[in-house]
Amino acid sequence: MPFQIHLTELMFYTVNSNDIFGKINLMKTLLYTFLLCLSTYTLAQKKPSEYFTNAKTKVLVVGSFHFDYPNLDAHKTKKSDQVDVLSPKTSQEVTELINYIKKFKPTKIAIEAFPSWNANQKLNEYKEGKHMNKRDERYQIAMRTAKELNLNELYSIDAESVLDDLQERFGKKDSLYFKNLSQDYDFLSDDPISKEYNAFFKSSEPKKFKSLLELFQFMNSKEYHQYEYGAYLSGDFKLREHDGADMLALYWYNRNLRMFRNIQNIPHTSEDRILVVVGNGHASVLRQLFSSSPEFDYVEFNSLK
């Protein structure tokens, strides 16, 4: 290589010079050449991000608790800790939250719903004044934002997992396999880390915050999502040798991968700004997927101004 040849020649002349000052000057030249070549080599290396120069679509994931408290998740909220988003006080907080989200200026909105939920029919009815008394965050956040920004479509991106598909296809024939695999996978572990997670999730209940906006800023922070995702890597994840890991992959992680794929399928360009409204358990996984994708630019919830 040219770099190696230059160094070899300089070393030869340095060793064979009878002039001590000449040796010093040549050593300086050698050092300068080495640093120059090293600098050139370093500058020639691109950052990984520099290889992906395509214009990206901005996406804002809003992880929410479920406003109507179906209590289908692992963490259950006691009645005494629940808030009524239709009450005068909390309704004002919802307005503050919506006004904050609108700063993102979304052009498209995706929601945690199956196509059978008929989101766009409900959106049209909502715009006519119906469903205003529905507490579900799909109405209170997604539809309200769509109405106020004059958007006419919601994209339903929820998905069944591959485990659901496999159980439906093979369950009757080989139900014992799936029964053994999922045995005790119930998020009811009482090991020390699981107990810490119980306290962690309890700390994010609405009544512990001054407003819904403050809660959403806490719930959608990078650190919160980091530890929230960690919940799936403890407790039942350690069931037997690989059963817990397989359940996470086949059920929860796969479901989120499919939801991400559904978002990819939403027609979009680099001019679009996609708002995704989902339960916060999904948001912690979607953060990883969007942050790693060269197709999207993940916007931090707390960065809106």
C-alpha positions, 0 to 999 in steps of 0.5 A, a space after each residue: 500500500 502507498 502508506 506502507 511504502 512511504 513509511 519504509 522509505 523514510 525509515 531507510 533514509 533515517 537510519 542511513 543518514 550521518 547527519 544528526 540534524 538530518 535524522 531529526 528532521 527526517 523523524 519529524 517528517 516520518 511522524 508528520 506523514 504518519 499522522 497525515 496518513 492516519 488522519 486521511 484513513 480515519 476521515 475516509 471511514 463513513 459512519 454507518 448512518 452515512 450509507 443510508 441517505 434516503 429521505 425518511 418518514 418521521 414517526 411519533 409513537 404515543 404509548 398510552 394506558 388504556 383510557 377505558 381500563 379493560 384491565 386485560 394487561 398484566 398490570 391491573 389498575 385498581 378502581 381507586 387509582 383509575 381516572 375518568 377521562 370524561 370528567 371536567 378536570 381530566 377532560 381539560 388534561 386530555 385537551 392539553 395532551 391533544 394540543 401537544 401531540 398536534 405539534 407533531 403535525 401528523 399527516 397519517 394516524 395509525 391505531 392499535 385496532 384490527 380492521 374488523 373494528 371499522 375505524 374509519 366508519 367510527 371516525 366518520 360517525 365521530 365527526 358527526 358528533 357520535 362516540 364523544 362519550 367513549 373513553 377509549 384512547 382511540 377515540 379520545 386521542 386518535 379520532 380527536 386529533 384526526 378531526 381537529 387536523 381534518 384527516 379522514 382516515 385511520 390505519 388499523 395496524 393491530 395483528 394476531 401473533 404467529 402463535 395464534 396462527 399456529 394454535 388455530 392451525 394445529 391446536 386441535 391436532 397437537 394441543 398438548 405441545 402448545 399447552 406445555 409451552 404456555 404453562 405458567 406463562 401468566 406474568 404472575 411471577 413473584 421473584 425479586 425483579 418481578 416485584 420491582 416491576 410491580 412497583 415500577 408500573 404502579 408508579 406510572 398510574 395517572 393519579 400520581 402525576 399533575 396532568 396526563 401530559 406529564 404522565 405521557 412524557 414520563 411513559 414515553 421517555 427513552 429510559 421508561 421504554 428501556 425498563 418497560 421492555 426489560 419486563 419481558 426479559 424477566 419473570 416468565 421469560 425464564 420459564 424452563 429452558 427455552 419455553 419463556 423465550 419461545 413464548 415471547 418470540 412467538 406471541 408478544 414480539 412477533 405480534 409487534 413485528 407484524 404491527 410494525 410491518 402493517 405500518 410499513 404497508 401504510 402508503 407514505 413518502 418522506 413528506 408524511 408524518 405518521 402518528 402511532 397510538 398504541 398501548 405503551 407496552 407496544 411502544 417500547 418494542 416499536 421504539 427499537 424497530 423504528 429506531 433501527 429502521 433506515 426507512 423511518 425517523 423516530 421522533 422523541 415524544 418529549 422533543 415536540 415544541 
